[in-house]
Amino acid sequence: MKITPDIIRGEFIGTETKIAKSPHSGYVGLSGEVINETKNTFTILHAGETKSVIKDAAVFHFKFSDGTIVEIDGKLLAGRPEDRLKKGIKRLW
């Protein structure tokens, strides 16, 4: 998988994720499959339970189907999934 800034425009439902960093200590280390996404949260299936995680309060590691792992700051993912398609992306490099 080619990693580009456009990755934040992708679909995250069904993707494996792990929370790498967060000021909320209960979020760190939480992992599982993203089963739902709203404007401000991801719902993750973790050990048979659903957990809601606020996007702005975490840095996520997403594992895609080809084994690629990408770290994305949740602040870049805030907003409705359909609105991310329209959003302009600043190049960070």
MODELLER restraints for C-alpha pairs under 7 A, 6 or more apart:
rsr = mdl.restraints
at = mdl.atoms
rsr.add(forms.Gaussian(group=physical.xy_distance, feature=features.Distance(at['CA:1:A'], at['CA:66:A']), mean=6.85, stdev=0.5))
rsr.add(forms.Gaussian(group=physical.xy_distance, feature=features.Distance(at['CA:1:A'], at['CA:68:A']), mean=6.81, stdev=0.5))
rsr.add(forms.Gaussian(group=physical.xy_distance, feature=features.Distance(at['CA:5:A'], at['CA:89:A']), mean=6.98, stdev=0.5))
rsr.add(forms.Gaussian(group=physical.xy_distance, feature=features.Distance(at['CA:5:A'], at['CA:91:A']), mean=6.93, stdev=0.5))
rsr.add(forms.Gaussian(group=physical.xy_distance, feature=features.Distance(at['CA:8:A'], at['CA:77:A']), mean=6.48, stdev=0.5))
rsr.add(forms.Gaussian(group=physical.xy_distance, feature=features.Distance(at['CA:9:A'], at['CA:84:A']), mean=5.46, stdev=0.5))
rsr.add(forms.Gaussian(group=physical.xy_distance, feature=features.Distance(at['CA:9:A'], at['CA:85:A']), mean=5.30, stdev=0.5))
rsr.add(forms.Gaussian(group=physical.xy_distance, feature=features.Distance(at['CA:12:A'], at['CA:34:A']), mean=6.68, stdev=0.5))
rsr.add(forms.Gaussian(group=physical.xy_distance, feature=features.Distance(at['CA:13:A'], at['CA:34:A']), mean=4.99, stdev=0.5))
rsr.add(forms.Gaussian(group=physical.xy_distance, feature=features.Distance(at['CA:13:A'], at['CA:35:A']), mean=5.39, stdev=0.5))
rsr.add(forms.Gaussian(group=physical.xy_distance, feature=features.Distance(at['CA:13:A'], at['CA:36:A']), mean=5.93, stdev=0.5))
rsr.add(forms.Gaussian(group=physical.xy_distance, feature=features.Distance(at['CA:13:A'], at['CA:37:A']), mean=6.90, stdev=0.5))
rsr.add(forms.Gaussian(group=physical.xy_distance, feature=features.Distance(at['CA:14:A'], at['CA:33:A']), mean=5.85, stdev=0.5))
rsr.add(forms.Gaussian(group=physical.xy_distance, feature=features.Distance(at['CA:14:A'], at['CA:34:A']), mean=5.34, stdev=0.5))
rsr.add(forms.Gaussian(group=physical.xy_distance, feature=features.Distance(at['CA:14:A'], at['CA:35:A']), mean=5.97, stdev=0.5))
rsr.add(forms.Gaussian(group=physical.xy_distance, feature=features.Distance(at['CA:15:A'], at['CA:33:A']), mean=5.57, stdev=0.5))
rsr.add(forms.Gaussian(group=physical.xy_distance, feature=features.Distance(at['CA:15:A'], at['CA:34:A']), mean=5.63, stdev=0.5))
rsr.add(forms.Gaussian(group=physical.xy_distance, feature=features.Distance(at['CA:15:A'], at['CA:62:A']), mean=6.66, stdev=0.5))
rsr.add(forms.Gaussian(group=physical.xy_distance, feature=features.Distance(at['CA:15:A'], at['CA:63:A']), mean=6.41, stdev=0.5))
rsr.add(forms.Gaussian(group=physical.xy_distance, feature=features.Distance(at['CA:15:A'], at['CA:64:A']), mean=6.12, stdev=0.5))
rsr.add(forms.Gaussian(group=physical.xy_distance, feature=features.Distance(at['CA:16:A'], at['CA:32:A']), mean=5.53, stdev=0.5))
rsr.add(forms.Gaussian(group=physical.xy_distance, feature=features.Distance(at['CA:16:A'], at['CA:33:A']), mean=4.42, stdev=0.5))
rsr.add(forms.Gaussian(group=physical.xy_distance, feature=features.Distance(at['CA:16:A'], at['CA:34:A']), mean=6.37, stdev=0.5))
rsr.add(forms.Gaussian(group=physical.xy_distance, feature=features.Distance(at['CA:16:A'], at['CA:62:A']), mean=5.83, stdev=0.5))
rsr.add(forms.Gaussian(group=physical.xy_distance, feature=features.Distance(at['CA:16:A'], at['CA:63:A']), mean=5.22, stdev=0.5))
rsr.add(forms.Gaussian(group=physical.xy_distance, feature=features.Distance(at['CA:16:A'], at['CA:64:A']), mean=6.96, stdev=0.5))
rsr.add(forms.Gaussian(group=physical.xy_distance, feature=features.Distance(at['CA:17:A'], at['CA:31:A']), mean=5.53, stdev=0.5))
rsr.add(forms.Gaussian(group=physical.xy_distance, feature=features.Distance(at['CA:17:A'], at['CA:32:A']), mean=5.58, stdev=0.5))
rsr.add(forms.Gaussian(group=physical.xy_distance, feature=features.Distance(at['CA:17:A'], at['CA:33:A']), mean=6.05, stdev=0.5))
rsr.add(forms.Gaussian(group=physical.xy_distance, feature=features.Distance(at['CA:17:A'], at['CA:34:A']), mean=6.84, stdev=0.5))
rsr.add(forms.Gaussian(group=physical.xy_distance, feature=features.Distance(at['CA:17:A'], at['CA:60:A']), mean=6.54, stdev=0.5))
rsr.add(forms.Gaussian(group=physical.xy_distance, feature=features.Distance(at['CA:17:A'], at['CA:61:A']), mean=5.46, stdev=0.5))
rsr.add(forms.Gaussian(group=physical.xy_distance, feature=features.Distance(at['CA:17:A'], at['CA:62:A']), mean=4.45, stdev=0.5))
rsr.add(forms.Gaussian(group=physical.xy_distance, feature=features.Distance(at['CA:17:A'], at['CA:63:A']), mean=6.08, stdev=0.5))
rsr.add(forms.Gaussian(group=physical.xy_distance, feature=features.Distance(at['CA:18:A'], at['CA:29:A']), mean=6.26, stdev=0.5))
rsr.add(forms.Gaussian(group=physical.xy_distance, feature=features.Distance(at['CA:18:A'], at['CA:30:A']), mean=5.70, stdev=0.5))
rsr.add(forms.Gaussian(group=physical.xy_distance, feature=features.Distance(at['CA:18:A'], at['CA:31:A']), mean=4.11, stdev=0.5))
rsr.add(forms.Gaussian(group=physical.xy_distance, feature=features.Distance(at['CA:18:A'], at['CA:32:A']), mean=6.60, stdev=0.5))
rsr.add(forms.Gaussian(group=physical.xy_distance, feature=features.Distance(at['CA:18:A'], at['CA:60:A']), mean=5.79, stdev=0.5))
rsr.add(forms.Gaussian(group=physical.xy_distance, feature=features.Distance(at['CA:18:A'], at['CA:61:A']), mean=5.12, stdev=0.5))
rsr.add(forms.Gaussian(group=physical.xy_distance, feature=features.Distance(at['CA:18:A'], at['CA:62:A']), mean=6.65, stdev=0.5))
rsr.add(forms.Gaussian(group=physical.xy_distance, feature=features.Distance(at['CA:19:A'], at['CA:27:A']), mean=6.47, stdev=0.5))
rsr.add(forms.Gaussian(group=physical.xy_distance, feature=features.Distance(at['CA:19:A'], at['CA:28:A']), mean=5.32, stdev=0.5))
rsr.add(forms.Gaussian(group=physical.xy_distance, feature=features.Distance(at['CA:19:A'], at['CA:29:A']), mean=5.37, stdev=0.5))
rsr.add(forms.Gaussian(group=physical.xy_distance, feature=features.Distance(at['CA:19:A'], at['CA:30:A']), mean=5.53, stdev=0.5))
rsr.add(forms.Gaussian(group=physical.xy_distance, feature=features.Distance(at['CA:19:A'], at['CA:31:A']), mean=6.40, stdev=0.5))
rsr.add(forms.Gaussian(group=physical.xy_distance, feature=features.Distance(at['CA:19:A'], at['CA:58:A']), mean=6.50, stdev=0.5))
rsr.add(forms.Gaussian(group=physical.xy_distance, feature=features.Distance(at['CA:19:A'], at['CA:59:A']), mean=5.92, stdev=0.5))
rsr.add(forms.Gaussian(group=physical.xy_distance, feature=features.Distance(at['CA:19:A'], at['CA:60:A']), mean=4.66, stdev=0.5))
rsr.add(forms.Gaussian(group=physical.xy_distance, feature=features.Distance(at['CA:19:A'], at['CA:61:A']), mean=6.17, stdev=0.5))
rsr.add(forms.Gaussian(group=physical.xy_distance, feature=features.Distance(at['CA:20:A'], at['CA:28:A']), mean=5.88, stdev=0.5))
rsr.add(forms.Gaussian(group=physical.xy_distance, feature=features.Distance(at['CA:20:A'], at['CA:29:A']), mean=6.26, stdev=0.5))
rsr.add(forms.Gaussian(group=physical.xy_distance, feature=features.Distance(at['CA:20:A'], at['CA:59:A']), mean=5.60, stdev=0.5))
rsr.add(forms.Gaussian(group=physical.xy_distance, feature=features.Distance(at['CA:20:A'], at['CA:60:A']), mean=5.70, stdev=0.5))
rsr.add(forms.Gaussian(group=physical.xy_distance, feature=features.Distance(at['CA:20:A'], at['CA:61:A']), mean=6.39, stdev=0.5))
rsr.add(forms.Gaussian(group=physical.xy_distance, feature=features.Distance(at['CA:21:A'], at['CA:28:A']), mean=5.74, stdev=0.5))
rsr.add(forms.Gaussian(group=physical.xy_distance, feature=features.Distance(at['CA:21:A'], at['CA:58:A']), mean=5.70, stdev=0.5))
rsr.add(forms.Gaussian(group=physical.xy_distance, feature=features.Distance(at['CA:21:A'], at['CA:59:A']), mean=5.11, stdev=0.5))
rsr.add(forms.Gaussian(group=physical.xy_distance, feature=features.Distance(at['CA:22:A'], at['CA:28:A']), mean=5.96, stdev=0.5))
rsr.add(forms.Gaussian(group=physical.xy_distance, feature=features.Distance(at['CA:22:A'], at['CA:57:A']), mean=5.71, stdev=0.5))
rsr.add(forms.Gaussian(group=physical.xy_distance, feature=features.Distance(at['CA:22:A'], at['CA:58:A']), mean=4.47, stdev=0.5))
rsr.add(forms.Gaussian(group=physical.xy_distance, feature=features.Distance(at['CA:22:A'], at['CA:59:A']), mean=6.41, stdev=0.5))
rsr.add(forms.Gaussian(group=physical.xy_distance, feature=features.Distance(at['CA:23:A'], at['CA:57:A']), mean=6.60, stdev=0.5))
rsr.add(forms.Gaussian(group=physical.xy_distance, feature=features.Distance(at['CA:31:A'], at['CA:46:A']), mean=5.96, stdev=0.5))
rsr.add(forms.Gaussian(group=physical.xy_distance, feature=features.Distance(at['CA:32:A'], at['CA:44:A']), mean=5.81, stdev=0.5))
rsr.add(forms.Gaussian(group=physical.xy_distance, feature=features.Distance(at['CA:32:A'], at['CA:45:A']), mean=5.31, stdev=0.5))
rsr.add(forms.Gaussian(group=physical.xy_distance, feature=features.Distance(at['CA:32:A'], at['CA:46:A']), mean=4.84, stdev=0.5))
rsr.add(forms.Gaussian(group=physical.xy_distance, feature=features.Distance(at['CA:33:A'], at['CA:44:A']), mean=5.45, stdev=0.5))
rsr.add(forms.Gaussian(group=physical.xy_distance, feature=features.Distance(at['CA:33:A'], at['CA:45:A']), mean=5.34, stdev=0.5))
rsr.add(forms.Gaussian(group=physical.xy_distance, feature=features.Distance(at['CA:34:A'], at['CA:42:A']), mean=6.56, stdev=0.5))
rsr.add(forms.Gaussian(group=physical.xy_distance, feature=features.Distance(at['CA:34:A'], at['CA:43:A']), mean=5.82, stdev=0.5))
rsr.add(forms.Gaussian(group=physical.xy_distance, feature=features.Distance(at['CA:34:A'], at['CA:44:A']), mean=4.51, stdev=0.5))
rsr.add(forms.Gaussian(group=physical.xy_distance, feature=features.Distance(at['CA:34:A'], at['CA:45:A']), mean=6.46, stdev=0.5))
rsr.add(forms.Gaussian(group=physical.xy_distance, feature=features.Distance(at['CA:35:A'], at['CA:43:A']), mean=5.71, stdev=0.5))
rsr.add(forms.Gaussian(group=physical.xy_distance, feature=features.Distance(at['CA:35:A'], at['CA:44:A']), mean=5.73, stdev=0.5))
rsr.add(forms.Gaussian(group=physical.xy_distance, feature=features.Distance(at['CA:35:A'], at['CA:45:A']), mean=6.52, stdev=0.5))
rsr.add(forms.Gaussian(group=physical.xy_distance, feature=features.Distance(at['CA:36:A'], at['CA:42:A']), mean=5.94, stdev=0.5))
rsr.add(forms.Gaussian(group=physical.xy_distance, feature=features.Distance(at['CA:36:A'], at['CA:43:A']), mean=5.00, stdev=0.5))
rsr.add(forms.Gaussian(group=physical.xy_distance, feature=features.Distance(at['CA:37:A'], at['CA:43:A']), mean=6.16, stdev=0.5))
rsr.add(forms.Gaussian(group=physical.xy_distance, feature=features.Distance(at['CA:38:A'], at['CA:80:A']), mean=6.11, stdev=0.5))
rsr.add(forms.Gaussian(group=physical.xy_distance, feature=features.Distance(at['CA:39:A'], at['CA:78:A']), mean=6.24, stdev=0.5))
rsr.add(forms.Gaussian(group=physical.xy_distance, feature=features.Distance(at['CA:39:A'], at['CA:79:A']), mean=4.41, stdev=0.5))
rsr.add(forms.Gaussian(group=physical.xy_distance, feature=features.Distance(at['CA:39:A'], at['CA:80:A']), mean=4.17, stdev=0.5))
rsr.add(forms.Gaussian(group=physical.xy_distance, feature=features.Distance(at['CA:39:A'], at['CA:81:A']), mean=6.99, stdev=0.5))
rsr.add(forms.Gaussian(group=physical.xy_distance, feature=features.Distance(at['CA:40:A'], at['CA:54:A']), mean=5.83, stdev=0.5))
rsr.add(forms.Gaussian(group=physical.xy_distance, feature=features.Distance(at['CA:40:A'], at['CA:55:A']), mean=5.65, stdev=0.5))
rsr.add(forms.Gaussian(group=physical.xy_distance, feature=features.Distance(at['CA:40:A'], at['CA:78:A']), mean=5.65, stdev=0.5))
rsr.add(forms.Gaussian(group=physical.xy_distance, feature=features.Distance(at['CA:40:A'], at['CA:79:A']), mean=6.15, stdev=0.5))
rsr.add(forms.Gaussian(group=physical.xy_distance, feature=features.Distance(at['CA:41:A'], at['CA:52:A']), mean=6.25, stdev=0.5))
rsr.add(forms.Gaussian(group=physical.xy_distance, feature=features.Distance(at['CA:41:A'], at['CA:53:A']), mean=5.36, stdev=0.5))
rsr.add(forms.Gaussian(group=physical.xy_distance, feature=features.Distance(at['CA:41:A'], at['CA:54:A']), mean=4.46, stdev=0.5))
rsr.add(forms.Gaussian(group=physical.xy_distance, feature=features.Distance(at['CA:41:A'], at['CA:55:A']), mean=5.22, stdev=0.5))
rsr.add(forms.Gaussian(group=physical.xy_distance, feature=features.Distance(at['CA:42:A'], at['CA:52:A']), mean=5.71, stdev=0.5))
rsr.add(forms.Gaussian(group=physical.xy_distance, feature=features.Distance(at['CA:42:A'], at['CA:53:A']), mean=5.32, stdev=0.5))
rsr.add(forms.Gaussian(group=physical.xy_distance, feature=features.Distance(at['CA:42:A'], at['CA:54:A']), mean=6.62, stdev=0.5))
rsr.add(forms.Gaussian(group=physical.xy_distance, feature=features.Distance(at['CA:42:A'], at['CA:55:A']), mean=6.67, stdev=0.5))
rsr.add(forms.Gaussian(group=physical.xy_distance, feature=features.Distance(at['CA:43:A'], at['CA:50:A']), mean=6.35, stdev=0.5))
rsr.add(forms.Gaussian(group=physical.xy_distance, feature=features.Distance(at['CA:43:A'], at['CA:51:A']), mean=5.53, stdev=0.5))
rsr.add(forms.Gaussian(group=physical.xy_distance, feature=features.Distance(at['CA:43:A'], at['CA:52:A']), mean=4.43, stdev=0.5))
rsr.add(forms.Gaussian(group=physical.xy_distance, feature=features.Distance(at['CA:43:A'], at['CA:53:A']), mean=6.34, stdev=0.5))
rsr.add(forms.Gaussian(group=physical.xy_distance, feature=features.Distance(at['CA:44:A'], at['CA:50:A']), mean=5.54, stdev=0.5))
rsr.add(forms.Gaussian(group=physical.xy_distance, feature=features.Distance(at['CA:44:A'], at['CA:51:A']), mean=5.18, stdev=0.5))
rsr.add(forms.Gaussian(group=physical.xy_distance, feature=features.Distance(at['CA:44:A'], at['CA:52:A']), mean=6.30, stdev=0.5))
rsr.add(forms.Gaussian(group=physical.xy_distance, feature=features.Distance(at['CA:45:A'], at['CA:51:A']), mean=6.39, stdev=0.5))
rsr.add(forms.Gaussian(group=physical.xy_distance, feature=features.Distance(at['CA:55:A'], at['CA:74:A']), mean=4.49, stdev=0.5))
rsr.add(forms.Gaussian(group=physical.xy_distance, feature=features.Distance(at['CA:55:A'], at['CA:75:A']), mean=6.31, stdev=0.5))
rsr.add(forms.Gaussian(group=physical.xy_distance, feature=features.Distance(at['CA:55:A'], at['CA:77:A']), mean=6.72, stdev=0.5))
rsr.add(forms.Gaussian(group=physical.xy_distance, feature=features.Distance(at['CA:55:A'], at['CA:78:A']), mean=6.00, stdev=0.5))
rsr.add(forms.Gaussian(group=physical.xy_distance, feature=features.Distance(at['CA:56:A'], at['CA:74:A']), mean=4.94, stdev=0.5))
rsr.add(forms.Gaussian(group=physical.xy_distance, feature=features.Distance(at['CA:56:A'], at['CA:75:A']), mean=4.61, stdev=0.5))
rsr.add(forms.Gaussian(group=physical.xy_distance, feature=features.Distance(at['CA:56:A'], at['CA:78:A']), mean=6.53, stdev=0.5))
rsr.add(forms.Gaussian(group=physical.xy_distance, feature=features.Distance(at['CA:57:A'], at['CA:74:A']), mean=6.78, stdev=0.5))
rsr.add(forms.Gaussian(group=physical.xy_distance, feature=features.Distance(at['CA:58:A'], at['CA:73:A']), mean=6.64, stdev=0.5))
rsr.add(forms.Gaussian(group=physical.xy_distance, feature=features.Distance(at['CA:58:A'], at['CA:74:A']), mean=5.51, stdev=0.5))
rsr.add(forms.Gaussian(group=physical.xy_distance, feature=features.Distance(at['CA:59:A'], at['CA:71:A']), mean=6.94, stdev=0.5))
rsr.add(forms.Gaussian(group=physical.xy_distance, feature=features.Distance(at['CA:59:A'], at['CA:72:A']), mean=5.86, stdev=0.5))
rsr.add(forms.Gaussian(group=physical.xy_distance, feature=features.Distance(at['CA:59:A'], at['CA:73:A']), mean=4.41, stdev=0.5))
rsr.add(forms.Gaussian(group=physical.xy_distance, feature=features.Distance(at['CA:59:A'], at['CA:74:A']), mean=5.43, stdev=0.5))
rsr.add(forms.Gaussian(group=physical.xy_distance, feature=features.Distance(at['CA:60:A'], at['CA:71:A']), mean=5.60, stdev=0.5))
rsr.add(forms.Gaussian(group=physical.xy_distance, feature=features.Distance(at['CA:60:A'], at['CA:72:A']), mean=5.34, stdev=0.5))
rsr.add(forms.Gaussian(group=physical.xy_distance, feature=features.Distance(at['CA:60:A'], at['CA:73:A']), mean=6.22, stdev=0.5))
rsr.add(forms.Gaussian(group=physical.xy_distance, feature=features.Distance(at['CA:60:A'], at['CA:74:A']), mean=6.63, stdev=0.5))
rsr.add(forms.Gaussian(group=physical.xy_distance, feature=features.Distance(at['CA:61:A'], at['CA:69:A']), mean=6.30, stdev=0.5))
rsr.add(forms.Gaussian(group=physical.xy_distance, feature=features.Distance(at['CA:61:A'], at['CA:70:A']), mean=5.45, stdev=0.5))
rsr.add(forms.Gaussian(group=physical.xy_distance, feature=features.Distance(at['CA:61:A'], at['CA:71:A']), mean=4.43, stdev=0.5))
rsr.add(forms.Gaussian(group=physical.xy_distance, feature=features.Distance(at['CA:61:A'], at['CA:72:A']), mean=6.45, stdev=0.5))
rsr.add(forms.Gaussian(group=physical.xy_distance, feature=features.Distance(at['CA:62:A'], at['CA:69:A']), mean=5.46, stdev=0.5))
rsr.add(forms.Gaussian(group=physical.xy_distance, feature=features.Distance(at['CA:62:A'], at['CA:70:A']), mean=5.28, stdev=0.5))
rsr.add(forms.Gaussian(group=physical.xy_distance, feature=features.Distance(at['CA:62:A'], at['CA:71:A']), mean=6.45, stdev=0.5))
rsr.add(forms.Gaussian(group=physical.xy_distance, feature=features.Distance(at['CA:63:A'], at['CA:69:A']), mean=4.41, stdev=0.5))
rsr.add(forms.Gaussian(group=physical.xy_distance, feature=features.Distance(at['CA:63:A'], at['CA:70:A']), mean=6.61, stdev=0.5))
